[in-house]
Every structure is written in structure tokens, then in C-alpha cells.
């Protein structure tokens, strides 16, 4: 489909102690042996940072996977969980001083820094980043995968929950180990502005588009977002998405949240500044919430949207205006006289130019393209035709309609 980077959720063994089944129910509390087997627990309860989950395969299997990915001119990053470990991780017994403890000296699960109370992640034990030895061990464990398995980087879980001075140290050492890609599950300016991470999660934009899809906001909300974002983030770029594993499991599938607008917002996420994420199964389409703590397969069969995503991602490679960060072109808004319902913009890098027109409403919309900086002849990417844009050109867009125009 034109995908360059594969991100695997945690590949490590999952702790057995306090393993969750569903809700607050633990696997140990499930009486039926056959039912108990289907609960795998949370992959974010890591039992061993330097091992693979035997349910997935051996270290040799994983190395072979990485090599195959590289042979296909792709990259592979793994999910890294630095905030906490599972309760039977060997660090618990070998280095109990590496963990956060309560007044009774008992190791505790992670605390919500907003409320001072437990997040409810009772299947994991919170690591204490005041301990230098633990910090060093964490960095060494990450370097292990870069050197031993030749992976290409990390998606770091809850990166904003770790002191930023740890990342200042860790990211520099990781990049010195290998030229790797670092993605933070966070939206904290320092993590990008410092140059520690190359990219983070575009959570704010994601929440904006969810509200537009529900009719709670309109297209002008994107203008407000871009203005704030430009003033806050000076380096790096956001990873933009309509779904991911958390959203699918807890907030609902993209079809639940966005209904008929899901392709429109996928176009926006792939053409606005940043890097698009496609969550596994969106091309199928995956129309169910995957259970988080048990084996739940994606029923690959139809690949209904594979061509749609392939068109978007191959265009991103072909047209340099869509490249990531400073390598791509800056977004310039096109006024349409209907900016409450229509979001229109152009991006240009050298001679490569792109124009995107989006109807962010469930009604037919009229628009008039104001200005002349976009004038020219373009390929209408999804219509397999050409179109000439002129100054003050009048057009109509169908409900949730989109046009992606490229001069290359």
C-alpha cells in the first residue's frame, strides 16, 4: 500500500502476575480453564525487555522478520514501554529500589499525574526515574534491540510520563547507536523542540476531527488548531491518524466515530503537514473494536480500502510537497468563501505542488477559490483525470467530498 514503516505493538513476553482478562477481572480469577486461555493480558505489561513473546515466536523469528522488512525497502519500529513493567519482570526481584513505592514501602502501580490517584493500570508496576541505575538499564535495553535485532527505532508509550531530561540523554545515545526513528506517544513541545524525538502523536488534531465528524465543530476549528500548533511546535512533526489501537479499543472504530466522513479525514491526515498512520485493518475495513486483553484477529479478506490508502501513500512518496517535516512543503490556506464548511489548502516544495479541497460537512457545498497562487493544471488523483484551476473558480463538493490534485 505504499507503507514505509511498520510499527509493532510490544513484542515482549507479557507478565502472568496480575494479568488482566477484561475490565477489573484478572486471568487468575477466571475459573474455566478453556476460557482462561483466551486472555493474553496487556502487551504493555512487559515481563522481559530483552525477550520476545513466545506466542509470537523466537528471537530468531523476529530477526528474520526484520531482515525481510529491510529486504522490501521498509523499516520496522517496536513499541517501547518505559513507564512501568509487569509484576513478574525480573527487575522487581533483582532491583526493587528501581520502582515507585508508597509510604509502606510497597511497589505501586502508576499514578495519574493529573489527579495523584492510580490510573487503574493495576497489572503493571511503576518505575522510579529518580534512580540513575534504572535509567541506564532502560537505555541499555533499548540499545540492545537496535544492535541485536537491527530494528529501526521506537514508538515510545506514554513518553510524556517520563522526565524530559531522561529523553535528552536517552535519545542522544540511541541516535549514536543507530540512525533510528523516534516517535513519542505524546504531544509535549519539549520532546520535539529539543530535537529528542522526530515525531509525536497528533492528538489535538485527532480530537478536532472527531468533533467535526459529529457536527460539534466545523472546518474553522482546523484553522484554530494550526495557528496554535505553529506557535507551539518549532521542530519535528506530528503523526496524524483517524484511528489507532487505543482509539479502536476504547473510543470506537473509525466507522463508529466518523461514519461517512472517515475517508475524508483520512485524506486530510495524509496530506496535511505530518506523517499519516494507518492502523492495522483500516484497509480491510476493520469494523469492530478489538478486545485489548485477549486474542482477537483482524478478519483480512476484502481489502476494500487498500487501493484508497495506496493512492494516498504513493502520492506522498511521489510529490515532495507531502514529505515529512522540513523536507515537505508548508501548508497555505486557500480561501473559498465557505470556510466554515470547506477546508482547502495547497502545499509546494520546489516545483512539486498539491491542492486539497475537503467538504467537512454532510451537505453539498458551493465554494469559490480565491487568489491565484494555486492556478495551474493538475492530476485529479482519485478521479484519474486532469483539471485546470483558475482564479475565482467556482465549484461544488458533495457531502464529505474531497479532491486531491497534484502536478506530479
For each residue, the residues with C-beta under 8 A, 3 or more apart:
1: 278 283 306 309 310 313
2: 309 310 312 313 314 316 317
3: 6 74 278 313
4: 74 75 317
5: 74 75 76 77 152 181
6: 3 69 74 75 76 77
7: 76 77 78 79 155 183 277
8: 11 76 77 78 79
9: 43 79 245
10: 14 43 44 46 53 78 79 80 81 157
11: 8 52 53 56 62 78 79
12: 43 46 47 48 49 51 52 53 81
13: 46 47 48 51 52 53 54
14: 10 19 40 41 42 43 45 46 47 53 86
15: 18 19 41 45 46 47 85 86 87 88 89 123 124
16: 19 27 41 47 86 88
17: 86 87 88
18: 15 26 28 45 86 87 122 123
19: 14 15 16 26 27 28 39 41 42 45 123
20: 24 25 26 27 39 41 42 45 122 123 293
21: 25 26 27 29 30 36 39 41 293 294
22: 25 39 291 293 294
23:
24: 20 122
25: 20 21 22 29 30
26: 18 19 20 21 29 30 123
27: 16 19 20 21 30 36 39 41
28: 18 19
29: 21 25 26
30: 21 25 26 27 35 36 39
31: 36
32: 35 36
33: 36 37
34: 37 38
35: 30 32 38 39
36: 21 27 30 31 32 33 39
37: 33 34
38: 34 35 294 295
39: 19 20 21 22 27 30 35 36 293 294
40: 14 43 55 293 294 295
41: 14 15 16 19 20 21 27 45 123 293
42: 14 19 20 45 123 124 292 293
43: 9 10 12 14 40 53 79
44: 10 79 81 84 124 157
45: 14 15 18 19 20 41 42 84 85 86 87 123 124
46: 10 12 13 14 15 49 81 85 86 89
47: 12 13 14 15 16 51 85 86 88 89
48: 12 13 51 89 90
49: 12 46 85 89 138 141 144
50: 141 144
51: 12 13 47 48 59
52: 11 12 13 56 57 58 59 61 62
53: 10 11 12 13 14 43 56
54: 13 57 58
55: 40
56: 11 52 53 61 62
57: 52 54 60 61 62
58: 52 54 61 62
59: 51 52 62 63 148 149
60: 57 63 64
61: 52 56 57 58 64 65
62: 11 52 56 57 58 59 65 66 149
63: 59 60 66 67 149 150
64: 60 61 67 68
65: 61 62 68 69 76
66: 62 63 69 70 76 149 150 151
67: 63 64 70 71 150
68: 64 65 71 72
69: 6 65 66 72 74 75 76
70: 66 67 73 74 75 76 150
71: 67 68
72: 68 69
73: 70
74: 3 4 5 6 69 70
75: 4 5 6 69 70 152 153 181
76: 5 6 7 8 65 66 69 70 151 152
77: 5 6 7 8 151 152 153 154 155 180 181 183
78: 7 8 10 11 145 151 154 155
79: 7 8 9 10 11 43 44 154 155 157
80: 10 142 154 155 156 157
81: 10 12 44 46 84 85 157
82: 127 138 156 157 159 162
83: 110 124 126 127 157 158 161 162
84: 44 45 81 109 110 121 124 125 126 127
85: 15 45 46 47 49 81 89 91 92 124 125 127
86: 14 15 16 17 18 45 46 47 89 123 124 125
87: 15 17 18 45 92 123 124 125
88: 15 16 17 47 92
89: 15 46 47 48 49 85 86 92 125
90: 48 93 94
91: 85 94 95 98 99 134 137
92: 85 87 88 89 95 96 99 107 125
93: 90 96
94: 90 91
95: 91 92 98 99 133 134 137
96: 92 93 99 107
97: 128 131
98: 91 95 127 128 131 133 134 137
99: 91 92 95 96 107 108 125 126 127 128
100: 107 108 110 111 126 127 128
101: 104 105 106 107 108 128
102: 105 106 108
103:
104: 101
105: 101 102
106: 101 102
107: 92 96 99 100 101 125 126
108: 99 100 101 102 111 118 125 126
109: 84 118 119 120 121 122 123 124 125 126
110: 83 84 100 118 119 121 124 126 161
111: 100 108 116 117 118 119 126
112: 115 116 117 118 119
113: 116 161
114:
115: 112
116: 111 112 113
117: 111 112
118: 108 109 110 111 112 121 122
119: 109 110 111 112
120: 109
121: 84 109 110 118 124
122: 18 20 24 109 118
123: 15 18 19 20 26 41 42 45 86 87 109
124: 15 42 44 45 83 84 85 86 87 109 110 121
125: 84 85 86 87 89 92 99 107 108 109
126: 83 84 99 100 107 108 109 110 111
127: 82 83 84 85 98 99 100 134 138
128: 97 98 99 100 101 131 134
129: 134 135 162 163 166
130:
131: 97 98 128 134 135
132: 135 136
133: 95 98 136 137
134: 91 95 98 127 128 129 131 137 138
135: 129 131 132 138 139 166 169 170
136: 132 133 139 140
137: 91 95 98 133 134 140 141
138: 49 82 127 134 135 141 142 166 170
139: 135 136 142 143 169 170 173 174
140: 136 137 143 144
141: 49 50 137 138 144 145
142: 80 138 139 145 146 154 170 174
143: 139 140 146 147 173 174 177
144: 49 50 140 141 147 148
145: 78 141 142 148 149 151
146: 142 143 149 150 151 174 177 178 180
147: 143 144 150 177 178
148: 59 144 145
149: 59 62 63 66 145 146
150: 63 66 67 70 146 147 178
151: 66 76 77 78 145 146 154 180
152: 5 75 76 77 178 180 181
153: 75 77 180 181 182 183
154: 77 78 79 80 142 151 174 180 181 182 183
155: 7 77 78 79 80 183 185
156: 80 82 159 182 183 184 185 186 197
157: 10 44 79 80 81 82 83 185
158: 83 161 162 185 186
159: 82 156 162 167 184 185 186 188 191 197 200
160: 184 185 186 187 188 191
161: 83 110 113 158
162: 82 83 129 158 159 166 167
163: 129 166 167
164: 167 168 188 190 191 194 196
165: 168 169
166: 129 135 138 162 163 169 170
167: 159 162 163 164 170 171 184 191 194 196 197
168: 164 165 171 172 194 196
169: 135 139 165 166 172 173
170: 135 138 139 142 166 167 173 174
171: 167 168 174 175 182 195 196 197
172: 168 169 175 176 196
173: 139 143 169 170 176 177
174: 139 142 143 146 154 170 171 177 178 180 182
175: 171 172 178 179 180 182
176: 172 173
177: 143 146 147 173 174 180
178: 146 147 150 152 174 175
179: 175
180: 77 146 151 152 153 154 174 175 177
181: 5 75 77 152 153 154 198 199
182: 153 154 156 171 174 175 196 197 198 199
183: 7 77 153 154 155 156 197 198 199 200 201 239
184: 156 159 160 167 188 191 192 196 197 199 200 201
185: 155 156 157 158 159 160 200 201
186: 156 158 159 160 191 200 201
187: 160 200 201 202 203 204 238
188: 159 160 164 184 191 192 200
189: 192 193 232 233 234
190: 164 193 194 196
191: 159 160 164 167 184 186 188 194 196 197 200
192: 184 188 189 195 196 197 199 200 233 234 235 236 237
193: 189 190 233 234 235 236
194: 164 167 168 190 191 235
195: 171 192 235 236
196: 164 167 168 171 172 182 184 190 191 192
197: 156 159 167 171 182 183 184 191 192 200 236
198: 181 182 183 236 237 325
199: 181 182 183 184 192 236 237 238 239 274 275 324
200: 159 183 184 185 186 187 188 191 192 197 236 238 239
201: 183 184 185 186 187 206 238 239 241
202: 187 205 206 238 239 240 241 269 274
203: 187 206 207
204: 187 207 208 225 228 229
205: 202 208 209 222 225 229 238 240 272
206: 201 202 203 209 210 240 241 242 247
207: 203 204 210 211
208: 204 205 211 212 217 221 222 225
209: 205 206 212 213 222 242 258 265 268 269
210: 206 207 213 214 251 257 258
211: 207 208 214 216 217 221
212: 208 209 215 216 217 218 219 221 222 261 265 360
213: 209 210 257 258 259 261 262 265
214: 210 211 257
215: 212 362
216: 211 212
217: 208 211 212 220 221
218: 212 221 340 341 360 361
219: 212 222 223 339 340 341 342 343 358 360 361
220: 217 223 224 339 340
221: 208 211 212 217 218 224 225
222: 205 208 209 212 219 225 226 268 343 360
223: 219 220 226 227 333 339
224: 220 221 227 228
225: 204 205 208 221 222 228 229
226: 222 223 229 230 331
227: 223 224 230 231
228: 204 224 225 231 232
229: 204 205 225 226 232 233 238
230: 226 227 233
231: 227 228
232: 189 228 229
233: 189 192 193 229 230 236 238
234: 189 192 193
235: 192 193 194 195
236: 192 193 195 197 198 199 200 233 325
237: 192 198 199 273 274 275 324 325
238: 187 199 200 201 202 205 229 233 273 274 275
239: 183 199 200 201 202 274 275 276 277
240: 202 205 206 268 269 270 272 274 275 276 277
241: 201 202 206 244 247 269 276 277 278 279
242: 206 209 254 258 262 265 266 269 282
243: 247 248 253 254 279 282
244: 241 247 248 277 279
245: 9 248 249 279 290 292
246: 249 250 251
247: 206 241 243 244 250 251 252 254 257 279
248: 243 244 245 251 252 253 254 279 286 289 290
249: 245 246 289 290 291 292
250: 246 247 292
251: 210 246 247 248 257
252: 247 248 256 257 289
253: 243 248 256 257 286 287 288 289
254: 242 243 247 248 257 258 262 282 285
255: 258 259 262 285 287
256: 252 253 259
257: 210 213 214 247 251 252 253 254
258: 209 210 213 242 254 255 261 262 265
259: 213 255 256 262
260: 362 399 400
261: 212 213 258 264 265 360 362 400
262: 213 242 254 255 258 259 265 266
263: 266 267 305 308 400 402
264: 261 267 268 358 359 360 400 401 402
265: 209 212 213 242 258 261 262 268 269
266: 242 262 263 269 270 276 282 308 309 312
267: 263 264 270 271 312 356 358 402 404
268: 209 222 240 264 265 271 272 343 356 358
269: 202 209 240 241 242 265 266 272 274 276 277
270: 240 266 267 276 312 313 315 316 322
271: 267 268 312 322 347 354 356 404
272: 205 240 268 269 331 345
273: 237 238 328 330 331 347
274: 199 202 237 238 239 240 269 324
275: 199 237 238 239 240 324
276: 239 240 241 266 269 270 312 313 316
277: 7 239 240 241 244 269
278: 1 3 241 282 283 309 313
279: 241 243 244 245 247 248 282 286
280: 286 298
281: 284 285 286 290 298 300
282: 242 243 254 266 278 279 285 286 305 309
283: 1 278 303 304 305 306 308 309
284: 281 298 299 300 301 302 303 304 305
285: 254 255 281 282 302 304 305
286: 248 253 279 280 281 282 290 298 299
287: 253 255
288: 253
289: 248 249 252 253
290: 245 248 249 281 286 296 298
291: 22 249 294 296
292: 42 245 249 250
293: 20 21 22 39 40 41 42
294: 21 22 38 39 40 291
295: 38 40
296: 290 291
297:
298: 280 281 284 286 290
299: 284 286
300: 281 284 303
301: 284
302: 284 285
303: 283 284 300 306
304: 283 284 285
305: 263 282 283 284 285 308 309
306: 1 283 303 309 310
307: 310 311
308: 263 266 283 305 311 312
309: 1 2 266 278 282 283 305 306 312 313
310: 1 2 306 307 313 314
311: 307 308 314 315 381 382
312: 2 266 267 270 271 276 308 309 315 316 404
313: 1 2 3 270 276 278 309 310 316 317
314: 2 310 311 317 318
315: 270 311 312 318 319 322 354 381 404 406
316: 2 270 276 312 313 319 322 323
317: 2 4 313 314
318: 314 315 406 408
319: 315 316 322 352 353 354 406 407 408
320: 323 327 328 329 349 350 352
321: 328 329 347 348 349 352 353 354
322: 270 271 315 316 319 328 329 347 354
323: 316 320 327 328 349
324: 199 237 274 275 327 328
325: 198 236 237 328
326:
327: 320 323 324 349
328: 273 320 321 322 323 324 325 347 349
329: 320 321 322 347 348 349 352 353 354
330: 273 347
331: 226 272 273 345 346 347
332: 345 346 347 348 373
333: 223 344 345
334: 344 345 346 355 357 369 370 371 374
335: 339 344 370 371
336: 339 342 344 357 367 368 369 370
337: 367 368 370
338: 341 342 365 366 367 368
339: 219 220 223 335 336 342 343
340: 218 219 220
341: 218 219 338 359 360 361 363 365
342: 219 336 338 339 357 358 359 360 365 367 397
343: 219 222 268 339 358 360
344: 333 334 335 336 355 356 357 358 367 369
345: 272 331 332 333 334 355 356
346: 331 332 334 353 354 355 356 373 374
347: 271 273 321 322 328 329 330 331 332 353 354 356
348: 321 329 332 352 353 354
349: 320 321 323 327 328 329 352
350: 320
351: 407 408
352: 319 320 321 329 348 349 406 407 408
353: 319 321 329 346 347 348 374 376 378 406 407 408
354: 271 315 319 321 322 329 346 347 348 404 405 406 407
355: 334 344 345 346 374 378 389 403 404 405 406
356: 267 268 271 344 345 346 347 402 403 404 405
357: 334 336 342 344 367 395 397 402 403 405
358: 219 264 267 268 342 343 344 397 401 402
359: 264 341 342 364 365 397 398 399 400 401 402
360: 212 218 219 222 261 264 341 342 343 400
361: 218 219 341 365 399 400
362: 215 260 261 399 400
363: 341 399
364: 359 396 397 398 399
365: 338 341 342 359 361 396 397 401
366: 338 394 395 396
367: 336 337 338 342 344 357 394 395 396 397
368: 336 337 338 392 393 394 395
369: 334 336 344 374 389 390 391 392 393 394 395
370: 334 335 336 337 392
371: 334 335 374 391
372: 375 391
373: 332 346
374: 334 346 353 355 369 371 389
375: 372 389 390 391
376: 353 388 389 407
377: 386 387 388 389 407
378: 353 355 386 387 388 389 405 406 407
379: 385 386 405 406 407 408
380: 383 384 385 386 387 403 404 405
381: 311 315 404 405 406
382: 311 402 403 404
383: 380 403
384: 380
385: 379 380
386: 377 378 379 380
387: 377 378 380 403 405
388: 376 377 378
389: 355 369 374 375 376 377 378 393 405
390: 369 375 393
391: 369 371 372 375
392: 368 369 370
393: 368 369 389 390
394: 366 367 368 369
395: 357 366 367 368 369
396: 364 365 366 367
397: 342 357 358 359 364 365 367 401 402 403
398: 359 364 401
399: 260 359 361 362 363 364
400: 260 261 263 264 359 360 361 362
401: 264 358 359 365 397 398
402: 263 264 267 356 357 358 359 382 397
403: 355 356 357 380 382 383 387 397
404: 267 271 312 315 354 355 356 380 381 382
405: 354 355 356 357 378 379 380 381 387 389
406: 315 318 319 352 353 354 355 378 379 381
407: 319 351 352 353 354 376 377 378 379
408: 318 319 351 352 353 379
